[in-house]
Amino acid sequence: MTAIQKTLSPHAWLLLMCLSLIWGGSFLSVHVALAEIGPLTAVAHRTGWAMLILWGFIAFKRLDIPRDPKIWGAFIVMGLLNNVIPFSLMAWAQLYIETGLTAILNAATAIFGVLFAALFFVDEKLSWRKGLGVSLGFIGVATAIGLSYLASFDLRSIAQLAVIGGTMSYALAGVWARKTIGHLKPQVAAAGMVTGASLITIPLAWIVEGPISLNLSLSTWVAIGYYAVVATAVAYLLYYRVLALAGSGNLMLVTLTVAPVAIILGAITLGEALPLNAYIGFAILAVGLLILNGRLLPRPKRP
């Protein structure tokens, strides 16, 4: 049975839904933090505190720490692709677009992941089923953004394109991880990644937005605590647990369930109301993801 066809146990479903709730709430928490700190500073807090938590976990578990300088170089590139670029682009974008819309566009990560895997790996060829899923995904993204916004090319449209840029960076990170650090324990890879990201984000935020202050309001600290500790450090550990139980194909369902959580939280707490084209685009994107996942148009079973 392939990863895409793997049956989900009730325990796996529960963990998958927990991961969806955690990541769905991260968009709201970032929005709250941005009321007091800049996007780069928000990202520096996210990677910095997550780094401390993950290395504490590794010390507790007594896991081996890589010594090879090439591995640490790979960690820096991984942190850039999977944390610095997407976190920064999406945090900046949330200054101009709704949290729910950011989450919808973030679901395109799986679409670009399949496309880039086909480009870089010979065993990930783009079959007709994958091609259909990717095509519907692109149509869904274009619909969610709206052709009128692309034509006007204002800050709102640029912010939406920034989110798409972040999803492309996530997808490239998946390729890089498979090529360079796929042999490491997931917890060590996650800690090394956020360490590499912190080496970039902390000085970058300091240079661009000024010294990083710890004299922040309680609401900002609660938001930082949520998205740095819960939605990053804890979520990474939970992610690999779900991956082991559910398989990579089923884990794609998280990208579908995160968006509704973010939309509901944005509507309840921030009074956000997304345009109709955003919901239509998400529906088309969801169909594309379900085709890629194998739940729609499942691929034939091999003997």
C-alpha positions as CSV (number, residue, x, y, z in Angstrom):
1,M,0.0,0.0,0.0
2,T,1.5,3.4,-1.0
3,A,1.8,6.4,1.2
4,I,-1.1,8.1,-0.8
5,Q,-3.4,5.1,-0.3
6,K,-2.4,4.5,3.4
7,T,-5.5,4.1,5.6
8,L,-5.7,6.6,8.5
9,S,-6.3,5.3,11.9
10,P,-8.5,7.2,14.4
11,H,-5.3,8.2,16.3
12,A,-3.7,9.5,13.1
13,W,-6.9,11.5,12.2
14,L,-6.8,13.0,15.7
15,L,-3.2,14.1,15.4
16,L,-3.8,15.4,11.9
17,M,-6.6,17.5,13.1
18,C,-4.6,18.8,16.0
19,L,-1.8,19.8,13.6
20,S,-4.4,21.6,11.4
21,L,-5.8,23.5,14.4
22,I,-2.3,24.5,15.6
23,W,-1.2,25.8,12.2
24,G,-4.6,27.4,11.5
25,G,-4.2,29.5,14.6
26,S,-0.6,30.6,13.7
27,F,-1.9,33.1,11.1
28,L,-4.0,34.9,13.7
29,S,-1.2,34.9,16.2
30,V,1.2,36.4,13.7
31,H,-1.4,39.1,12.9
32,V,-1.6,40.0,16.6
33,A,2.2,40.2,16.9
34,L,2.5,42.5,13.9
35,A,0.5,45.2,15.7
36,E,3.6,45.9,17.8
37,I,6.6,44.4,16.0
38,G,7.8,44.3,12.4
39,P,7.6,41.2,10.1
40,L,11.3,40.4,10.3
41,T,11.3,40.8,14.1
42,A,8.3,38.5,14.3
43,V,10.1,35.9,12.3
44,A,13.3,36.3,14.4
45,H,11.2,35.6,17.5
46,R,9.6,32.6,15.8
47,T,12.8,30.9,14.8
48,G,14.9,31.9,17.8
49,W,12.5,30.6,20.5
50,A,11.7,27.5,18.5
51,M,15.4,26.8,18.2
52,L,15.8,26.8,22.0
53,I,12.8,24.5,22.5
54,L,14.0,22.0,19.9
55,W,17.6,21.8,21.1
56,G,16.2,21.3,24.6
57,F,14.2,18.4,23.3
58,I,17.2,16.9,21.6
59,A,19.3,17.2,24.8
60,F,16.5,15.5,26.7
61,K,16.4,12.7,24.2
62,R,20.2,12.5,24.0
63,L,20.1,12.5,20.2
64,D,23.3,12.7,18.2
65,I,24.3,16.1,16.9
66,P,25.8,16.3,13.4
67,R,29.5,17.3,13.3
68,D,30.0,17.6,9.5
69,P,30.3,21.2,8.4
70,K,28.5,20.3,5.2
71,I,25.4,19.3,7.2
72,W,25.4,22.7,9.0
73,G,25.7,24.4,5.7
74,A,22.7,22.5,4.5
75,F,20.9,23.5,7.7
76,I,21.5,27.2,6.8
77,V,20.1,26.8,3.3
78,M,17.2,24.7,4.6
79,G,16.4,27.4,7.2
80,L,16.5,30.1,4.5
81,L,14.2,28.2,2.2
82,N,11.8,26.7,4.8
83,N,11.7,29.5,7.4
84,V,13.3,32.8,6.5
85,I,11.9,33.4,3.1
86,P,8.3,32.0,3.5
87,F,7.8,33.2,7.1
88,S,9.0,36.7,6.2
89,L,7.0,37.0,3.0
90,M,3.8,35.7,4.6
91,A,4.2,37.9,7.7
92,W,4.7,41.0,5.5
93,A,1.7,40.0,3.4
94,Q,-0.5,39.8,6.4
95,L,-0.1,43.6,6.8
96,Y,-2.2,44.0,3.6
97,I,-4.4,40.9,3.3
98,E,-6.6,38.8,5.5
99,T,-5.3,35.9,7.6
100,G,-7.8,33.6,6.0
101,L,-6.7,34.5,2.5
102,T,-3.0,34.0,3.5
103,A,-3.9,30.5,4.7
104,I,-5.8,29.7,1.4
105,L,-2.9,30.7,-0.7
106,N,-0.5,28.9,1.6
107,A,-2.3,25.6,0.5
108,A,-0.6,26.0,-2.9
109,T,2.6,24.7,-1.2
110,A,1.5,21.1,-2.0
111,I,1.0,22.1,-5.7
112,F,4.4,23.5,-6.1
113,G,5.9,20.6,-4.0
114,V,4.6,18.1,-6.6
115,L,5.8,20.2,-9.5
116,F,9.3,20.8,-8.2
117,A,9.6,17.1,-7.2
118,A,8.9,16.2,-10.8
119,L,11.5,18.7,-12.0
120,F,14.3,17.6,-9.7
121,F,13.7,13.8,-9.1
122,V,13.5,11.1,-11.8
123,D,11.2,9.0,-9.6
124,E,8.6,11.8,-9.3
125,K,7.4,12.0,-12.8
126,L,4.4,14.2,-13.5
127,S,1.7,11.7,-14.5
128,W,-1.6,12.7,-16.0
129,R,-3.3,12.6,-12.6
130,K,-0.6,14.8,-11.0
131,G,-0.8,17.1,-14.0
132,L,-4.5,17.5,-13.6
133,G,-4.2,18.2,-9.9
134,V,-1.4,20.8,-10.4
135,S,-3.4,22.5,-13.2
136,L,-6.5,22.8,-11.0
137,G,-4.3,24.1,-8.2
138,F,-3.0,26.9,-10.3
139,I,-6.5,27.7,-11.5
140,G,-7.7,27.8,-7.9
141,V,-4.8,30.1,-6.9
142,A,-5.5,32.5,-9.8
143,T,-9.2,32.6,-8.9
144,A,-8.5,33.2,-5.2
145,I,-6.2,36.1,-6.0
146,G,-8.6,37.5,-8.6
147,L,-7.7,38.8,-12.1
148,S,-8.8,42.3,-11.2
149,Y,-6.1,42.5,-8.4
150,L,-3.5,41.1,-10.7
151,A,-4.4,43.8,-13.3
152,S,-4.2,46.6,-10.8
153,F,-1.0,45.4,-9.2
154,D,-1.5,47.3,-5.9
155,L,-0.2,46.4,-2.5
156,R,-2.9,43.8,-2.0
157,S,-2.0,41.9,-5.1
158,I,1.7,42.2,-4.4
159,A,1.0,40.7,-0.9
160,Q,-0.9,37.8,-2.4
161,L,2.0,37.2,-4.8
162,A,4.4,37.3,-1.8
163,V,2.5,34.4,-0.2
164,I,2.8,32.4,-3.4
165,G,6.5,33.2,-3.4
166,G,6.6,31.8,0.1
167,T,4.8,28.6,-1.0
168,M,7.4,28.1,-3.8
169,S,10.2,28.5,-1.2
170,Y,8.5,25.8,1.0
171,A,8.4,23.5,-2.0
172,L,12.1,24.1,-2.9
173,A,12.9,23.4,0.8
174,G,11.3,19.9,0.4
175,V,13.6,19.2,-2.6
176,W,16.7,20.5,-0.7
177,A,15.8,18.4,2.4
178,R,15.5,15.2,0.4
179,K,18.8,15.8,-1.3
180,T,20.9,16.9,1.8
181,I,19.4,16.1,5.2
182,G,16.9,13.3,4.5
183,H,19.1,10.8,6.3
184,L,19.0,12.7,9.7
185,K,16.5,12.2,12.5
186,P,13.6,14.5,11.9
187,Q,13.9,16.2,15.2
188,V,17.6,17.0,14.6
189,A,16.9,18.2,11.1
190,A,14.2,20.5,12.4
191,A,16.4,21.9,15.2
192,G,19.3,22.5,12.7
193,M,16.9,24.1,10.3
194,V,15.6,26.7,12.7
195,T,19.1,27.3,13.9
196,G,20.2,28.1,10.4
197,A,17.2,30.4,10.1
198,S,17.9,32.1,13.3
199,L,21.5,32.9,12.2
200,I,19.9,34.9,9.4
201,T,16.7,36.3,10.9
202,I,18.1,37.7,14.1
203,P,20.8,40.0,12.6
204,L,18.6,40.8,9.6
205,A,15.8,42.0,11.8
206,W,18.2,43.9,13.9
207,I,19.7,45.7,10.9
208,V,16.4,46.4,9.0
209,E,13.9,47.0,11.9
210,G,16.2,48.0,14.8
211,P,17.2,46.2,18.0
212,I,14.9,43.4,19.1
213,S,13.1,44.5,22.2
214,L,11.8,42.2,24.8
215,N,9.7,45.0,26.3
216,L,6.5,44.0,24.6
217,S,2.8,43.9,25.6
218,L,1.3,40.7,27.1
219,S,-0.8,40.1,24.0
220,T,2.2,40.3,21.8
221,W,4.1,37.8,24.0
222,V,1.1,35.4,24.0
223,A,1.1,35.6,20.2
224,I,4.8,35.0,20.0
225,G,4.6,32.2,22.5
226,Y,1.9,30.5,20.4
227,Y,3.4,30.8,16.9
228,A,7.0,30.2,18.1
229,V,6.6,27.5,20.7
230,V,3.3,25.8,19.8
231,A,3.0,26.4,16.0
232,T,6.7,26.0,15.2
233,A,8.6,23.9,17.7
234,V,5.8,21.6,18.9
235,A,4.2,21.5,15.5
236,Y,7.4,20.3,13.9
237,L,7.6,17.4,16.3
238,L,3.9,16.6,15.8
239,Y,4.3,16.9,12.0
240,Y,6.9,14.1,11.9
241,R,4.7,12.0,14.2
242,V,1.8,12.4,11.8
243,L,4.0,11.7,8.8
244,A,5.0,8.4,10.3
245,L,1.4,7.4,11.1
246,A,-0.4,8.8,8.0
247,G,2.2,8.9,5.2
248,S,3.1,11.9,3.1
249,G,0.0,11.7,0.8
250,N,-2.4,11.9,3.7
251,L,-0.4,14.6,5.3
252,M,-1.3,16.8,2.3
253,L,-4.8,17.0,3.9
254,V,-3.4,19.3,6.5
255,T,-3.0,22.0,3.8
256,L,-6.8,21.8,3.2
257,T,-7.9,21.8,6.8
258,V,-5.6,24.6,8.0
259,A,-7.3,27.2,5.8
260,P,-10.8,26.8,7.2
261,V,-9.5,27.1,10.7
262,A,-7.7,30.3,9.8
263,I,-10.8,31.7,8.0
264,I,-13.0,31.0,11.0
265,L,-10.6,32.5,13.5
266,G,-10.1,35.6,11.3
267,A,-13.9,36.1,11.0
268,I,-14.6,35.6,14.7
269,T,-11.7,37.6,16.2
270,L,-10.9,40.1,13.5
271,G,-14.2,40.5,11.7
272,E,-12.6,39.5,8.4
273,A,-14.9,38.8,5.4
274,L,-13.2,37.3,2.4
275,P,-14.4,38.0,-1.2
276,L,-16.4,35.3,-3.0
277,N,-13.6,34.5,-5.4
278,A,-11.4,33.5,-2.5
279,Y,-13.8,30.7,-1.5
280,I,-14.3,29.6,-5.1
281,G,-10.5,29.5,-5.6
282,F,-10.0,27.5,-2.5
283,A,-12.7,25.0,-3.6
284,I,-10.9,24.5,-7.0
285,L,-7.6,24.3,-5.2
286,A,-9.0,21.7,-2.8
287,V,-10.2,19.5,-5.7
288,G,-6.7,19.7,-7.1
289,L,-5.1,18.7,-3.8
290,L,-7.5,15.8,-3.4
291,I,-6.6,14.5,-6.8
292,L,-2.9,14.7,-5.9
293,N,-3.7,13.0,-2.7
294,G,-5.3,10.1,-4.5
295,R,-8.7,10.5,-2.8
296,L,-10.2,11.7,-6.1
297,L,-9.2,9.8,-9.3
298,P,-7.1,7.3,-7.3
299,R,-4.1,5.7,-9.2
300,P,-4.4,2.0,-10.0
301,K,-3.0,-0.3,-7.3
302,R,0.2,-2.1,-8.3
303,P,0.3,-5.9,-8.0
